[in-house]
Every structure is written in structure tokens, then in C-alpha cells.
Amino acid sequence: MTFVKHALWIVIIYIDFIPQVKPAAEFDFETTDFSKIANTPAFVDKTLFIKVFIENNKTSLITAPPGFGKSTILNMLKTFLEIEVYNTGAPKTNANYLKEQVRDTRNYKLFEDNLFKISEDANMMKNHFGKTPVLSVSLKCEKTVNSFDDALEFFKYVVHDCY
């Protein structure tokens, strides 16, 4: 009985000496924006997926249950590959992106400042970063689709929203 009392007392004292840790910033599970997620304490660097995706010349199908990061992975891929442009369609980079490495865009800053693993691969950065026109389409539907006509209207909206 005395041993249990002393052991409990030691545990209580030990708990008092555990440093108080500030809670990490809350993670927004609703966002799939790679640039927002990359700057949170919960971020796990999976940027080497980009290399695997580019080097695999086959069509890929990414499947997983909801909430497993499929959209975030695709947003990461888009952020890496896309040619950043202004609303007018002009490229944001001053580099000749077909011949030179892009180093002066917001996306480049994101990848370099966060020291992502893919950034260590000079060949990937030089040959693929910021050099590909990307059309990103989300088929996430917020309303119920009950008929072919509903689906067609939704698809028209999605295509219109892309431009």
C-alpha cells in the first residue's frame, strides 16, 4: 500500500515538471490548398510523389477514401508543374521558362523556403518546375444530381468555371 502511495506521488510530481507545450496551430481539414497545408505543423513532406508521377509515363488512377489527401496531392502536383500566369494570361516569371529554370515565382518560393525533398533534385527543378500548362478541374458537387440533365448542367458549370 505504501509503495502504491509513493509511486502515485512520484507520478504526480513528474507530471508537474512536464513543460507546458503550446498547442500547434489548428489544421484546416477542409482545405486542399497545398500552399496553405505546407506551412502547418501537421504537414508531412510527400513531394517526392511528384518525381514518381513524372517518371511514370503511364496513366494514373489515385484512389483512397475521403479525407486521405487525394486532392491535396493533386494540388501539390499542380503547384509544382504549373506556369504561373496573371489574369491576362502572361507568365509571372521573367525567365524564359522553356529554356531556363523558373526561380522568381510564388510557387518557387514556396518549394525553396520550405526545403521540400523534391527541391533537392536539381534535375526535376530545372526540367519540370513551373513549365507545364495545367488545367485543374474539380468535379466535387455540392448538390444532388438526380438525372442526366442535372449531370450535364453541372459539367457545363465546371467547364465554364475553368475559364
Backbone bond lengths (Angstrom), bond angles and torsions (degrees), N, CA, C in turn:
res aa  C-N    CA-C-N  psi(-1)  N-CA   C-N-CA  omega(-1)  CA-C   N-CA-C  phi
1 M - - - 1.446 - - 1.519 110.19 -
2 T 1.322 116.64 -42.62 1.455 121.04 -179.58 1.526 110.30 -65.38
3 F 1.350 116.54 -39.55 1.458 120.34 179.53 1.530 110.72 -60.48
4 V 1.335 116.98 -44.27 1.468 121.68 179.72 1.519 110.02 -62.27
5 K 1.337 117.08 -41.27 1.457 121.56 -179.68 1.531 110.07 -63.32
6 H 1.354 117.38 -43.67 1.462 121.15 179.31 1.534 111.09 -67.86
7 A 1.326 116.63 -40.95 1.465 120.35 179.73 1.525 110.31 -62.39
8 L 1.320 117.19 -42.49 1.457 121.75 178.19 1.521 110.18 -63.09
9 W 1.320 116.74 -41.79 1.459 122.00 179.55 1.539 110.25 -63.05
10 I 1.327 117.37 -41.34 1.465 121.70 178.45 1.524 110.37 -64.18
11 V 1.322 116.91 -41.67 1.468 120.61 178.52 1.521 110.30 -62.77
12 I 1.312 118.17 -42.81 1.466 121.89 179.61 1.525 110.35 -63.47
13 I 1.324 117.59 -43.74 1.464 120.89 178.42 1.527 109.77 -63.65
14 Y 1.317 117.08 -43.13 1.454 121.57 -179.53 1.525 110.44 -60.84
15 I 1.305 117.15 -43.10 1.465 121.29 179.31 1.518 110.74 -61.66
16 D 1.328 117.87 -36.36 1.458 120.75 178.76 1.523 112.14 -63.96
17 F 1.331 117.56 -26.80 1.457 120.50 -177.95 1.528 113.68 -91.56
18 I 1.316 118.47 -4.09 1.464 121.03 177.52 1.526 107.50 -69.00
19 P 1.316 117.52 124.59 1.465 119.24 -177.75 1.521 111.18 -62.89
20 Q 1.300 115.44 145.14 1.454 120.51 178.29 1.525 108.50 -76.67
21 V 1.296 116.11 124.74 1.455 121.46 -178.79 1.517 108.33 -104.93
22 K 1.313 115.20 131.12 1.460 118.98 176.99 1.518 108.11 -70.48
23 P 1.329 117.43 138.77 1.465 118.72 179.13 1.528 110.22 -65.16
24 A 1.311 115.56 143.90 1.467 120.53 178.05 1.518 109.11 -66.35
25 A 1.304 115.53 158.56 1.458 120.03 177.61 1.520 108.81 -56.84
26 E 1.307 115.58 143.91 1.455 119.04 -178.96 1.523 109.93 -66.41
27 F 1.299 115.56 142.39 1.455 121.64 -179.53 1.515 108.69 -95.35
28 D 1.313 116.95 129.84 1.459 122.47 179.56 1.529 108.62 -88.76
29 F 1.308 116.43 103.63 1.458 120.94 -177.71 1.524 112.37 -75.86
30 E 1.319 117.21 -8.17 1.459 120.75 -179.22 1.524 112.30 -84.95
31 T 1.323 118.46 -22.23 1.461 120.35 -176.01 1.520 111.79 -87.02
32 T 1.313 114.70 146.75 1.465 120.99 172.74 1.525 109.15 -119.07
33 D 1.326 116.51 10.79 1.464 122.74 -178.56 1.527 109.68 -75.13
34 F 1.319 115.95 108.33 1.462 121.97 -176.92 1.520 112.12 -55.24
35 S 1.329 117.62 -40.59 1.469 120.34 -177.01 1.522 112.08 -64.81
36 K 1.326 117.39 -30.06 1.473 120.40 177.03 1.529 110.79 -78.75
37 I 1.300 116.81 -42.83 1.463 121.67 -177.42 1.527 111.06 -68.24
38 A 1.329 117.04 -35.63 1.468 121.72 -176.65 1.519 112.81 -62.47
39 N 1.306 117.40 -21.54 1.465 121.13 -177.69 1.524 113.07 -101.67
40 T 1.329 117.31 19.34 1.463 120.63 178.41 1.528 109.75 -107.64
41 P 1.336 116.64 156.78 1.474 119.75 178.40 1.527 112.89 -64.63
42 A 1.327 117.59 -19.49 1.459 120.98 -177.41 1.529 112.69 -84.55
43 F 1.329 117.89 -3.71 1.464 121.47 -175.09 1.526 111.80 -67.80
44 V 1.332 115.43 133.87 1.465 122.74 173.72 1.530 106.30 -117.34
45 D 1.328 116.51 123.22 1.464 121.99 -175.63 1.526 110.99 -69.74
46 K 1.325 115.60 109.50 1.464 121.59 176.48 1.525 110.18 -118.68
47 T 1.335 116.02 25.83 1.459 120.06 -174.67 1.524 113.65 -67.28
48 L 1.312 118.57 -17.74 1.470 119.27 176.93 1.529 111.56 -68.17
49 F 1.342 116.49 -12.77 1.468 120.35 172.33 1.532 109.82 -58.18
50 I 1.328 116.15 -33.69 1.466 121.01 -179.30 1.528 109.89 -58.29
51 K 1.308 116.79 -45.90 1.471 121.57 179.95 1.525 110.84 -63.35
52 V 1.318 116.22 -44.81 1.470 120.78 178.95 1.526 109.60 -60.41
53 F 1.322 116.58 -43.93 1.465 121.60 -178.73 1.531 110.89 -63.55
54 I 1.323 116.92 -45.60 1.466 120.97 -177.50 1.527 111.13 -68.36
55 E 1.314 117.29 -41.06 1.468 120.56 -176.91 1.523 113.03 -76.14
56 N 1.327 117.38 -18.18 1.459 121.66 176.66 1.525 107.13 -88.71
57 N 1.305 117.66 107.84 1.462 121.77 -175.04 1.524 113.35 -83.92
58 K 1.305 117.25 19.00 1.456 120.64 -178.69 1.523 110.12 -105.19
59 T 1.312 116.06 161.31 1.457 121.27 173.70 1.519 108.07 -67.30
60 S 1.324 116.56 137.07 1.466 120.73 -177.53 1.518 110.74 -114.99
61 L 1.303 115.36 144.45 1.454 122.56 173.60 1.518 106.70 -122.56
62 I 1.324 115.74 120.02 1.464 120.41 -178.76 1.518 107.61 -104.79
63 T 1.329 115.82 115.84 1.462 120.10 -179.67 1.519 109.94 -125.18
64 A 1.312 114.99 143.89 1.467 122.82 175.88 1.523 106.75 -175.34
65 P 1.320 117.15 161.55 1.466 119.69 177.37 1.534 111.14 -64.55
66 P 1.330 116.87 163.70 1.466 120.12 177.14 1.524 111.13 -56.54
67 G 1.327 116.14 140.27 1.456 120.83 176.53 1.517 115.06 87.19
68 F 1.335 118.17 7.94 1.462 121.03 -178.71 1.525 113.37 -96.33
69 G 1.332 118.33 5.15 1.456 121.65 172.04 1.513 117.00 94.92
70 K 1.330 118.10 16.13 1.470 119.82 -179.78 1.527 111.07 -60.51
71 S 1.309 116.95 -49.81 1.470 121.05 -178.78 1.524 111.34 -65.53
72 T 1.313 117.24 -36.04 1.466 120.79 179.01 1.524 110.61 -67.21
73 I 1.324 117.29 -41.34 1.468 121.38 177.34 1.530 109.99 -61.32
74 L 1.334 116.46 -43.29 1.464 119.46 179.40 1.523 111.05 -67.69
75 N 1.339 117.49 -35.74 1.463 120.79 176.69 1.528 110.31 -66.53
76 M 1.328 117.09 -36.87 1.463 121.49 176.31 1.532 109.71 -62.70
77 L 1.315 116.65 -45.10 1.458 122.04 178.88 1.528 110.30 -61.29
78 K 1.317 116.58 -44.61 1.466 121.83 177.62 1.521 110.58 -60.66
79 T 1.329 117.22 -46.19 1.464 122.03 -178.78 1.522 110.90 -60.86
80 F 1.307 117.16 -36.69 1.464 121.52 179.58 1.530 111.54 -72.50
81 L 1.306 117.53 -45.29 1.460 121.56 -171.16 1.525 114.92 -85.69
82 E 1.318 118.05 -31.61 1.465 120.62 -167.75 1.525 114.11 -65.11
83 I 1.327 113.94 147.35 1.459 121.53 170.42 1.526 104.54 -85.31
84 E 1.323 117.10 112.17 1.461 119.36 179.53 1.524 108.92 -69.74
85 V 1.333 115.73 130.61 1.464 120.81 -178.53 1.522 110.75 -130.92
86 Y 1.327 114.77 156.59 1.461 121.58 172.47 1.526 108.52 -77.93
87 N 1.327 117.22 172.00 1.470 121.43 177.92 1.526 111.97 -58.15
88 T 1.314 116.69 -25.56 1.466 121.16 179.68 1.524 112.06 -77.94
89 G 1.322 117.26 -12.35 1.461 121.96 -178.50 1.515 113.50 97.43
90 A 1.334 117.13 -5.57 1.468 120.82 179.18 1.526 109.92 -74.91
91 P 1.330 117.68 137.86 1.473 120.10 178.65 1.526 111.78 -62.03
92 K 1.334 116.40 143.05 1.466 121.57 178.87 1.523 112.31 -79.23
93 T 1.299 117.65 -15.15 1.461 120.68 -178.55 1.523 111.23 -87.43
94 N 1.314 115.72 148.06 1.462 120.95 173.40 1.522 110.90 -89.18
95 A 1.319 116.33 -10.45 1.467 120.88 -179.57 1.526 109.64 -75.94
96 N 1.304 115.94 152.75 1.454 120.64 169.87 1.528 104.72 -79.22
97 Y 1.324 116.73 90.46 1.465 121.21 -168.21 1.523 113.74 -62.22
98 L 1.322 118.06 -15.70 1.464 119.33 176.63 1.527 111.65 -78.34
99 K 1.340 116.81 -23.89 1.465 120.43 -176.18 1.525 113.66 -116.21
100 E 1.330 117.33 -29.07 1.465 121.34 -174.17 1.526 110.97 -112.84
101 Q 1.309 115.04 161.30 1.462 119.70 174.21 1.523 109.17 -75.39
102 V 1.311 116.22 134.68 1.464 122.03 178.21 1.525 107.66 -79.67
103 R 1.340 116.74 123.91 1.465 120.97 -178.22 1.525 113.18 -133.43
104 D 1.320 117.86 4.79 1.461 119.60 -171.69 1.532 114.01 -122.77
105 T 1.323 116.88 31.48 1.465 119.66 -179.75 1.529 110.72 -117.75
106 R 1.304 114.29 167.43 1.466 121.01 178.09 1.530 110.42 -62.57
107 N 1.316 117.08 -40.57 1.463 120.07 179.74 1.529 111.38 -64.96
108 Y 1.330 117.14 -39.74 1.466 120.11 177.78 1.523 110.09 -61.48
109 K 1.314 115.80 -44.44 1.470 120.68 179.01 1.532 110.25 -59.61
110 L 1.329 116.98 -41.66 1.467 121.37 178.52 1.529 110.63 -59.09
111 F 1.320 117.41 -47.65 1.463 120.82 -177.41 1.523 112.08 -70.56
112 E 1.304 118.34 -39.59 1.465 121.29 -178.58 1.529 112.25 -75.22
113 D 1.331 117.43 -43.98 1.469 120.51 -177.68 1.519 112.54 -64.48
114 N 1.330 116.78 -32.60 1.463 120.60 -177.96 1.524 113.08 -90.42
115 L 1.320 116.73 -0.09 1.469 121.82 177.99 1.529 112.47 51.08
116 F 1.320 115.93 46.90 1.455 119.87 177.89 1.523 109.89 -64.61
117 K 1.315 116.19 151.67 1.467 121.36 -177.26 1.526 111.97 -59.32
118 I 1.324 117.60 -36.86 1.464 120.52 -179.24 1.524 110.96 -64.85
119 S 1.329 117.30 -27.14 1.472 121.53 -179.37 1.522 111.94 -66.82
120 E 1.325 117.35 -20.75 1.461 121.81 178.75 1.531 112.03 -76.74
121 D 1.325 116.28 -15.20 1.462 121.10 -179.48 1.531 108.56 -91.18
122 A 1.330 115.75 94.88 1.468 121.54 -175.71 1.526 111.92 -58.43
123 N 1.321 117.27 -36.96 1.459 121.23 -179.65 1.531 111.31 -64.43
124 M 1.320 116.97 -44.80 1.472 120.59 178.75 1.528 110.57 -63.71
125 M 1.323 116.67 -43.20 1.467 120.57 -179.27 1.532 110.48 -64.64
126 K 1.313 116.92 -42.83 1.469 120.81 -177.04 1.526 112.14 -70.46
127 N 1.320 116.74 -42.98 1.462 120.50 -171.80 1.523 115.64 -92.79
128 H 1.327 118.08 -18.05 1.461 118.70 -173.53 1.527 115.22 -127.97
129 F 1.330 117.32 -27.29 1.462 118.54 -174.19 1.532 111.22 -66.51
130 G 1.337 116.33 125.07 1.458 122.63 174.24 1.512 115.20 64.78
131 K 1.328 117.74 30.32 1.464 120.60 -174.42 1.526 114.26 -121.95
132 T 1.317 118.04 4.16 1.455 120.01 -172.89 1.524 111.45 -123.09
133 P 1.337 117.59 128.49 1.470 118.44 172.15 1.533 108.26 -66.84
134 V 1.317 116.88 129.77 1.465 121.36 -177.25 1.523 109.17 -123.04
135 L 1.313 116.09 128.69 1.456 121.83 173.53 1.519 106.31 -107.66
136 S 1.316 116.57 112.97 1.463 121.73 -176.89 1.524 109.24 -102.35
137 V 1.317 116.08 122.35 1.459 121.77 -177.36 1.520 109.15 -123.65
138 S 1.329 116.46 126.21 1.461 120.34 175.10 1.522 108.92 -105.36
139 L 1.306 116.08 126.83 1.463 120.68 177.62 1.523 111.43 -101.40
140 K 1.317 116.19 19.16 1.458 120.62 177.73 1.530 108.14 -70.26
141 C 1.299 115.67 119.41 1.463 121.55 -175.76 1.523 109.52 -108.91
142 E 1.326 115.61 127.00 1.466 120.84 -177.96 1.529 112.63 -88.57
143 K 1.324 117.27 -13.07 1.465 118.68 -179.13 1.525 110.39 -118.94
144 T 1.292 115.65 165.32 1.460 121.59 -178.11 1.523 110.16 -76.50
145 V 1.304 115.71 133.80 1.461 122.13 176.77 1.520 106.87 -106.69
146 N 1.336 115.82 114.21 1.466 120.62 -174.77 1.518 114.16 -105.11
147 S 1.325 116.38 -12.17 1.460 117.97 -175.75 1.522 110.03 -148.22
148 F 1.318 114.00 171.16 1.457 119.48 176.49 1.527 110.35 -62.13
149 D 1.335 116.25 -40.12 1.471 120.22 179.51 1.525 111.17 -62.21
150 D 1.347 117.04 -40.17 1.472 120.46 176.33 1.530 110.42 -61.28
151 A 1.326 116.06 -43.66 1.466 120.77 -179.78 1.523 110.55 -64.69
152 L 1.326 117.07 -41.08 1.456 121.40 178.79 1.527 110.98 -63.50
153 E 1.326 117.42 -43.57 1.468 121.45 177.73 1.530 110.92 -62.38
154 F 1.319 115.98 -41.89 1.462 119.48 178.56 1.528 110.31 -63.29
155 F 1.322 116.74 -44.06 1.458 120.29 -179.30 1.528 111.00 -64.19
156 K 1.336 117.82 -38.82 1.471 121.14 175.86 1.524 110.13 -60.18
157 Y 1.320 116.00 -41.64 1.468 120.70 178.73 1.533 110.41 -62.65
158 V 1.322 116.86 -43.85 1.472 121.48 -178.88 1.524 110.41 -62.07
159 V 1.327 117.19 -46.46 1.463 120.98 -179.60 1.525 109.95 -64.76
160 H 1.319 117.34 -42.69 1.471 121.06 178.47 1.525 110.63 -62.00
161 D 1.313 116.61 -39.36 1.468 121.70 -178.71 1.533 111.82 -66.73
162 C 1.324 117.30 -24.94 1.471 121.07 178.77 1.520 111.92 -67.27
163 Y 1.312 116.19 -27.19 1.460 119.93 -176.63 1.495 108.87 -110.98
